[in-house]
Structures are given as structure tokens and as C-alpha cells.
Amino acid sequence: GNELLQITLPKENGKSNIINTYLTPSDAMPQTKMVNTLLDPNNIMIGDFNARHEEWGNTITNARGKMLYQITRATKTVIHFTPTPTRHDYHGGKSWRQQMI
């Protein structure tokens, strides 16, 4: 199933949470939990969301990519991604699956 690991770091005026995320392709994306998490400015989500969107370098957009894109727009957050693909398959396909929000 989906996996989350949170690390809380103290800072001068509170704390920062880094949430490492793995969302399996077969399980539903926890939309409400993600929105609530991203609405807190002290949270940073990183990981493999199994989401593809042309906005962050993929050649295709899947349903999960559309959903993640909509979530970031609704929460006024930004997706950061590497300039090169994070996955290469044996057919020569490439994709960006690791993002930071």
C-alpha cells in the first residue's frame, strides 16, 4: 500500500515536517490527506507519487498526474522536479516520478 514517513525538524519559530511519500500505482491517491498536509506551510512532501504530467517533463499526463497538478493549484504549492528523468525502462522510456512539493 501507500507509505509515508515523516521527519520533524525543530526550527527557531516552530518546526518543519518532511514527509517522504510512496504512492503505489494501484492504490487510490489520498487526496484529502494530501490537501490537508500541503495547506500547512511547515510541511514538505517528497517522493514517488506515480504521477505523470507534461508540466514537469513527462511526455504523457496520467489521471494521477492531473490530480496532483490540481492539488498543487488548490493549495498554492509548487512541484519541484529534477531536470533529468528519474526512471528509465528497458524500452527506452523515461519519466519523472519523484517530485518535491
NUMIPA-72008 format. One line per 8 residues: number of its first residue (from 1); their letters; for each residue x, z, y negated of N, C-alpha, C, O. Coordinates in nm, 2 decimals. Atoms other than C-alpha are relative to their C-alpha. Example, Ala and Ser with C-alpha at 12.3 -4.5 7.8 and 13.67 -1.06 7.14 Angstrom:
2
1	AS	0.09 0.00 0.12 1.23 0.78 0.45 0.09 0.00 -0.12 0.19 0.07 -0.12 | -0.09 0.00 0.11 1.37 0.71 0.11 -0.08 0.08 -0.11 -0.03 0.09 -0.22
This chain:
101
1	GNELLQIT	0.08 0.00 0.12 0.00 0.00 0.00 0.09 0.00 -0.13 0.21 -0.01 -0.12 | -0.07 -0.01 0.13 0.09 0.02 -0.37 0.08 0.13 -0.01 0.04 0.23 0.05 | -0.09 -0.11 0.01 0.37 0.25 -0.46 0.04 0.03 -0.15 0.06 -0.07 -0.22 | -0.04 -0.04 0.14 0.45 0.44 -0.78 0.10 0.12 0.01 0.08 0.21 0.09 | -0.10 -0.11 0.01 0.75 0.67 -0.86 0.02 0.02 -0.14 0.07 -0.07 -0.22 | -0.01 -0.04 0.14 0.76 0.85 -1.19 0.11 0.09 -0.02 0.13 0.19 0.05 | -0.11 -0.09 0.04 1.06 1.00 -1.36 -0.03 0.04 -0.14 -0.06 -0.05 -0.23 | 0.02 -0.05 0.14 1.01 1.22 -1.67 0.13 0.04 -0.06 0.20 0.12 0.00
9	LPKENGKS	-0.13 -0.03 0.07 1.29 1.24 -1.92 -0.04 0.08 -0.13 -0.12 0.03 -0.21 | 0.02 -0.07 0.12 1.29 1.50 -2.19 0.06 -0.07 -0.12 0.16 -0.13 -0.11 | -0.06 0.05 0.12 1.34 1.39 -2.55 -0.03 0.10 -0.11 -0.10 0.20 -0.09 | 0.02 -0.10 0.11 1.35 1.57 -2.89 -0.14 0.04 -0.02 -0.17 0.16 -0.04 | 0.14 -0.03 0.04 0.98 1.55 -2.96 -0.10 -0.03 0.12 -0.20 -0.08 0.09 | 0.09 0.02 -0.11 0.83 1.54 -2.61 0.07 -0.05 0.12 0.17 0.01 0.17 | -0.06 0.05 -0.12 0.91 1.33 -2.31 -0.03 -0.15 0.01 -0.12 -0.20 -0.05 | 0.02 0.14 -0.03 0.93 0.97 -2.18 -0.02 -0.01 0.15 0.05 0.06 0.23
17	NIINTYLT	0.02 0.02 -0.14 0.80 0.86 -1.84 0.03 -0.14 0.04 -0.01 -0.24 -0.03 | -0.03 0.13 -0.05 0.94 0.57 -1.65 -0.06 0.00 0.14 -0.04 0.08 0.23 | 0.08 0.01 -0.13 0.71 0.46 -1.37 0.04 -0.13 0.07 0.01 -0.24 0.02 | -0.05 0.11 -0.08 0.87 0.24 -1.11 -0.12 -0.04 0.09 -0.18 0.05 0.16 | 0.12 0.04 -0.07 0.59 0.03 -0.95 0.02 -0.11 0.10 0.10 -0.21 0.07 | 0.01 0.12 -0.09 0.54 -0.19 -0.65 -0.14 -0.02 0.04 -0.21 0.07 0.10 | 0.13 0.04 -0.04 0.21 -0.36 -0.61 0.00 -0.10 0.11 0.05 -0.21 0.09 | 0.01 0.09 -0.12 0.15 -0.52 -0.27 -0.09 -0.12 -0.04 -0.18 -0.10 -0.11
25	PSDAMPQT	0.08 0.11 0.02 0.01 -0.87 -0.28 -0.14 0.01 0.05 -0.24 -0.04 0.00 | 0.13 -0.01 -0.07 -0.28 -0.77 -0.05 -0.09 0.11 -0.06 -0.21 0.10 -0.04 | 0.09 -0.11 0.06 -0.40 -0.45 -0.23 -0.04 -0.04 -0.14 0.02 -0.12 -0.21 | 0.06 0.03 0.13 -0.61 -0.46 -0.54 0.09 0.06 -0.11 0.15 0.16 -0.09 | -0.08 -0.06 0.12 -0.43 -0.41 -0.88 -0.08 0.11 -0.06 -0.20 0.10 -0.09 | 0.07 -0.11 0.06 -0.52 -0.07 -1.01 -0.02 -0.01 -0.15 0.06 0.06 -0.23 | 0.01 0.04 0.15 -0.64 -0.20 -1.35 -0.03 0.12 -0.08 0.04 0.14 -0.19 | 0.03 -0.11 0.08 -0.79 0.12 -1.48 0.11 0.10 -0.02 0.15 0.14 -0.13
33	KMVNTLLD	-0.12 -0.09 0.00 -0.49 0.33 -1.39 0.11 -0.06 -0.08 0.18 0.01 -0.16 | -0.10 0.06 0.08 -0.26 0.08 -1.54 -0.03 0.00 -0.15 0.06 0.03 -0.23 | 0.05 0.00 0.14 -0.46 0.06 -1.87 0.03 0.14 -0.05 0.08 0.16 -0.16 | -0.02 -0.14 0.05 -0.46 0.44 -1.90 0.14 0.04 -0.01 0.18 0.11 -0.10 | -0.14 -0.03 0.00 -0.09 0.46 -1.82 0.06 -0.07 -0.12 0.14 0.00 -0.19 | -0.06 0.08 0.11 0.00 0.19 -2.08 -0.05 0.04 -0.13 0.02 0.02 -0.23 | 0.05 -0.05 0.13 -0.21 0.35 -2.35 0.08 0.11 -0.05 0.08 0.14 -0.17 | -0.09 -0.11 0.04 0.03 0.64 -2.36 0.14 -0.06 -0.04 0.21 -0.12 0.04
41	PNNIMIGD	-0.13 0.06 0.05 0.33 0.53 -2.58 0.12 0.06 0.06 0.23 0.00 0.04 | -0.12 -0.06 -0.07 0.56 0.76 -2.38 0.03 -0.06 0.14 0.12 -0.02 0.20 | -0.02 0.06 -0.14 0.52 0.55 -2.06 0.06 -0.14 -0.01 0.03 -0.22 -0.09 | -0.06 0.13 -0.02 0.73 0.26 -1.95 -0.03 -0.04 0.15 0.01 0.04 0.23 | 0.02 0.04 -0.14 0.62 0.07 -1.63 0.10 -0.11 0.03 0.12 -0.21 -0.05 | -0.09 0.10 -0.05 0.88 -0.13 -1.44 -0.03 -0.03 0.14 -0.08 0.05 0.21 | 0.01 0.02 -0.14 0.88 -0.30 -1.11 -0.05 -0.14 0.04 -0.05 -0.23 -0.04 | 0.05 0.12 -0.06 0.73 -0.57 -0.89 -0.15 0.01 0.01 -0.21 0.08 0.09
49	FNARHEEW	0.15 0.00 0.01 0.37 -0.64 -0.98 -0.06 -0.11 0.08 -0.18 -0.12 0.09 | 0.04 0.12 -0.07 0.35 -0.95 -0.76 -0.10 -0.08 -0.09 -0.20 -0.13 -0.04 | 0.08 0.07 0.09 0.21 -1.12 -1.07 0.08 -0.11 -0.06 0.19 -0.09 -0.10 | -0.06 0.12 0.06 0.29 -1.47 -1.19 -0.07 -0.05 -0.12 -0.20 -0.06 -0.12 | 0.06 0.06 0.12 0.23 -1.61 -1.53 0.10 -0.09 -0.07 0.21 -0.06 -0.08 | -0.09 0.09 0.07 0.37 -1.90 -1.72 0.06 0.06 -0.13 0.16 0.02 -0.17 | -0.05 -0.06 0.12 0.41 -1.68 -2.02 0.14 0.07 0.02 0.22 0.08 -0.07 | -0.13 -0.06 -0.03 0.70 -1.51 -1.85 0.09 -0.08 0.10 0.16 -0.02 0.18
57	GNTITNAR	-0.09 0.09 -0.07 0.87 -1.81 -1.69 -0.04 -0.06 0.13 0.03 -0.15 0.18 | 0.04 0.05 -0.13 0.68 -1.88 -1.37 -0.06 -0.14 -0.03 -0.11 -0.17 -0.14 | 0.05 0.13 0.01 0.57 -2.24 -1.31 -0.15 0.00 0.03 -0.22 -0.09 0.00 | 0.15 -0.01 -0.02 0.22 -2.12 -1.20 -0.04 0.14 -0.05 0.04 0.23 -0.07 | 0.07 -0.13 0.03 -0.02 -1.84 -1.30 -0.09 0.03 0.11 -0.18 -0.05 0.14 | 0.10 -0.05 -0.10 -0.20 -1.64 -1.03 -0.10 0.09 -0.07 -0.08 0.14 -0.18 | 0.10 -0.09 0.05 -0.50 -1.42 -1.07 0.06 0.13 -0.04 0.01 0.19 -0.15 | -0.06 -0.13 0.04 -0.29 -1.11 -1.08 0.08 -0.01 -0.13 0.09 0.08 -0.21
65	GKMLYQIT	-0.07 0.02 0.12 -0.07 -1.26 -1.35 -0.10 -0.01 -0.12 -0.06 0.05 -0.22 | 0.10 0.00 0.11 -0.38 -1.33 -1.56 -0.05 0.14 -0.03 -0.06 0.17 -0.15 | 0.05 -0.13 0.02 -0.50 -0.98 -1.51 0.11 0.09 -0.07 0.08 0.16 -0.16 | -0.11 -0.07 0.06 -0.16 -0.83 -1.60 0.02 -0.04 -0.15 0.04 0.04 -0.23 | -0.01 0.05 0.14 -0.14 -1.05 -1.91 -0.12 0.06 -0.08 -0.09 0.10 -0.20 | 0.11 -0.06 0.07 -0.49 -0.93 -2.01 0.01 0.15 -0.03 -0.02 0.20 -0.13 | -0.02 -0.14 0.01 -0.40 -0.57 -1.95 0.10 0.03 -0.12 0.08 0.12 -0.20 | -0.10 -0.02 0.11 -0.09 -0.60 -2.18 -0.06 -0.04 -0.14 -0.02 0.03 -0.24
73	RATKTVIH	0.06 0.04 0.13 -0.30 -0.77 -2.45 -0.10 0.11 -0.04 -0.10 0.15 -0.16 | 0.10 -0.10 0.03 -0.57 -0.50 -2.43 0.07 0.13 -0.04 0.02 0.20 -0.13 | -0.07 -0.12 0.03 -0.31 -0.22 -2.45 0.10 -0.02 -0.11 0.18 0.08 -0.15 | -0.09 0.03 0.10 -0.10 -0.39 -2.71 0.15 0.03 0.04 0.23 0.09 -0.04 | -0.13 -0.02 -0.05 0.21 -0.37 -2.49 0.07 -0.13 0.02 0.00 -0.24 0.01 | -0.08 0.12 -0.01 0.48 -0.62 -2.43 0.07 -0.01 0.14 0.11 0.10 0.19 | -0.07 0.02 -0.13 0.62 -0.76 -2.10 0.14 -0.06 -0.03 0.15 -0.16 -0.09 | -0.13 0.05 0.01 0.99 -0.80 -2.08 0.04 -0.04 0.14 0.00 0.02 0.24
81	FTPTPTRH	-0.04 0.06 -0.13 1.15 -1.01 -1.80 0.13 -0.05 -0.01 0.18 -0.08 -0.12 | -0.14 0.06 0.00 1.49 -1.14 -1.70 -0.01 -0.15 -0.04 -0.11 -0.21 -0.01 | 0.00 0.14 0.04 1.59 -1.48 -1.83 0.02 -0.09 0.12 -0.01 -0.21 0.12 | -0.02 0.07 -0.12 1.66 -1.59 -1.47 -0.10 0.05 0.11 -0.13 0.17 0.10 | 0.09 -0.05 -0.11 1.43 -1.57 -1.16 0.05 0.11 0.07 0.17 0.13 0.09 | -0.04 -0.12 -0.08 1.43 -1.25 -0.96 -0.02 -0.03 0.15 0.01 0.05 0.23 | 0.02 0.03 -0.14 1.32 -1.42 -0.64 0.02 -0.15 0.02 -0.02 -0.24 -0.06 | -0.03 0.14 -0.04 1.44 -1.74 -0.47 -0.04 -0.01 0.15 0.01 0.06 0.23
89	DYHGGKSW	0.04 0.01 -0.14 1.27 -1.86 -0.15 0.08 -0.12 0.06 0.15 -0.19 0.00 | -0.08 0.10 -0.07 1.42 -2.09 0.12 -0.04 -0.14 -0.03 0.03 -0.24 0.01 | 0.04 0.14 0.04 1.22 -2.39 -0.01 0.05 -0.04 -0.14 0.02 -0.15 -0.18 | -0.05 0.03 0.13 1.39 -2.37 -0.34 -0.09 0.05 -0.12 -0.05 0.03 -0.23 | 0.09 -0.05 0.10 1.10 -2.20 -0.52 0.06 0.12 -0.07 0.14 0.20 -0.01 | -0.05 -0.12 0.08 1.18 -1.94 -0.79 -0.12 0.07 -0.07 -0.22 0.00 -0.10 | 0.10 -0.07 0.07 0.97 -1.67 -0.95 0.05 0.12 -0.07 0.16 0.17 -0.03 | -0.04 -0.12 0.07 0.99 -1.38 -1.19 -0.11 0.10 0.04 -0.22 0.10 -0.01
97	RQQMI	0.10 -0.09 -0.04 0.82 -1.09 -1.02 0.03 0.14 -0.05 -0.06 0.23 -0.05 | -0.03 -0.13 0.06 1.00 -0.79 -1.18 -0.02 -0.01 -0.15 0.04 -0.09 -0.22 | 0.03 -0.01 0.14 0.87 -0.70 -1.52 0.02 0.14 -0.05 0.02 0.24 0.03 | 0.00 -0.13 0.06 0.90 -0.41 -1.76 -0.10 -0.01 -0.11 -0.10 -0.10 -0.20 | 0.11 0.00 0.11 0.60 -0.32 -1.98 0.02 0.12 -0.08 -0.05 0.15 -0.17
